[in-house]
Amino acid sequence: MQLIAELRAEHELIEQVLGSLRTYVLRKTSGDEGSSGDGDAFVRFFRVFSGSFHHGREEEVLLPALIADAELPPGSGPAVALVDQHHTMERMLEEMDPLLRGGLKGAGSRERLLELATDYSRMLWRHIDAENSVLFTEGEQRLQRSGVAELPCRPMTDVEAAARGEGERLVKAYPGTYDPGAIRGEGCVICPSHGTLCEGVEREWWNDWEWETFSGRQG
């Protein structure tokens, strides 16, 4: 399915730019401001490409299709949890915005930028892992079983394409920082909302037939 394939490919770039963001923030908070304007470039990438374009198509095309055609509950589970995560990360980016774009005044602002960049990257990495391993996999199978072979795709606007290009440049300019504290993996347990807004794909999404089939496979 072309849309899901595109979203997966976009995740690869977003993951890389998150690593570059961590490198840039480490340099900035240690007194090296990096290249002029790169704080702006990071904000544009995450707000325009990752946010408006990537998250926008998830919320406006993929999730509505899964609700309409693939039995995804509209008021609970993944549909609510993943959009809530989008909004949480938007708020984090809003707070990071002036710290990334401007100068840092004192230890407090440096510590806050480090904290925000760490929390933002870790949450978005886990969000990506959950979508790749659960939402996209389950969603594509269910849509195909329902006779939905493709979903609408739209091209990037010039502004979105420019933001993507900035992301590709940032990856080259700032080799990603490895974060040993980041939690990565597959399955619902990796999702930031597991156990709070969502109880997992089996409880939230599976129908009676899937539970019966699963029980039969388990003997």
Long-range contacts (C-beta under 8 A, 24 or more apart in sequence): 1-140, 1-143, 1-144, 1-149, 1-150, 1-151, 2-150, 2-151, 2-153, 3-57, 3-61, 3-62, 3-150, 3-151, 3-152, 3-153, 4-62, 4-136, 4-139, 4-140, 4-151, 6-153, 7-54, 7-57, 7-58, 7-62, 7-131, 7-136, 8-132, 8-136, 10-49, 10-50, 10-53, 10-54, 11-128, 11-131, 11-132, 13-164, 13-167, 13-168, 13-171, 14-49, 14-50, 14-54, 14-124, 14-128, 14-167, 15-125, 15-128, 16-167, 16-171, 16-176, 17-42, 17-45, 17-46, 17-50, 17-167, 17-170, 17-171, 18-120, 18-121, 18-124, 18-125, 18-176, 19-121, 19-171, 19-175, 19-176, 19-177, 19-178, 19-179, 20-170, 20-171, 20-173, 20-174, 20-175, 20-176, 21-46, 21-117, 21-120, 21-121, 21-170, 21-174, 22-117, 22-118, 22-121, 22-176, 22-177, 22-179, 23-174, 23-175, 23-176, 23-177, 24-170, 24-174, 25-100, 25-113, 25-114, 25-117, 26-114, 26-177, 27-174, 28-100, 28-104, 28-113, 29-104, 29-110, 29-111, 29-113, 29-114, 33-103, 34-174, 35-173, 38-170, 38-173, 38-174, 39-100, 39-101, 39-102, 40-100, 40-101, 41-166, 41-167, 41-169, 41-170, 42-100, 42-170, 43-93, 43-96, 43-97, 43-100, 43-101, 44-162, 44-163, 44-166, 45-163, 45-164, 45-166, 45-167, 45-170, 46-93, 47-93, 47-163, 48-159, 48-160, 48-163, 49-156, 49-160, 49-163, 49-164, 49-167, 50-124, 51-86, 51-90, 51-93, 52-160, 53-156, 53-157, 53-160, 53-163, 53-164, 55-86, 57-153, 57-154, 58-82, 58-86, 58-131, 59-83, 59-86, 61-151, 61-152, 62-139, 62-151, 65-143, 65-148, 65-151, 66-135, 66-139, 66-142, 66-143, 69-142, 69-143, 69-146, 69-148, 70-139, 70-142, 70-143, 70-145, 70-146, 70-148, 71-142, 71-205, 71-207, 72-139, 72-142, 72-205, 73-204, 73-205, 76-197, 76-198, 76-204, 77-197, 77-198, 77-199, 77-201, 77-203, 77-204, 77-205, 78-134, 78-135, 78-198, 78-201, 78-204, 78-205, 80-197, 80-198, 81-191, 81-193, 81-196, 81-197, 81-198, 82-127, 82-130, 82-131, 82-135, 82-193, 84-193, 84-197, 85-123, 85-127, 85-192, 85-193, 88-123, 89-120, 89-123, 89-124, 89-127, 92-116, 92-119, 92-120, 92-123, 93-120, 96-120, 118-179, 118-181, 121-179, 121-182, 122-179, 122-181, 122-182, 122-183, 123-192, 125-182, 125-183, 125-184, 126-183, 126-184, 126-190, 126-191, 126-192, 127-191, 127-192, 129-184, 129-185, 129-186, 129-190, 130-187, 130-188, 130-190, 130-191, 130-192, 130-194, 132-186, 133-185, 133-186, 133-187, 133-190, 134-186, 134-187, 134-188, 134-191, 134-201, 138-201, 138-205
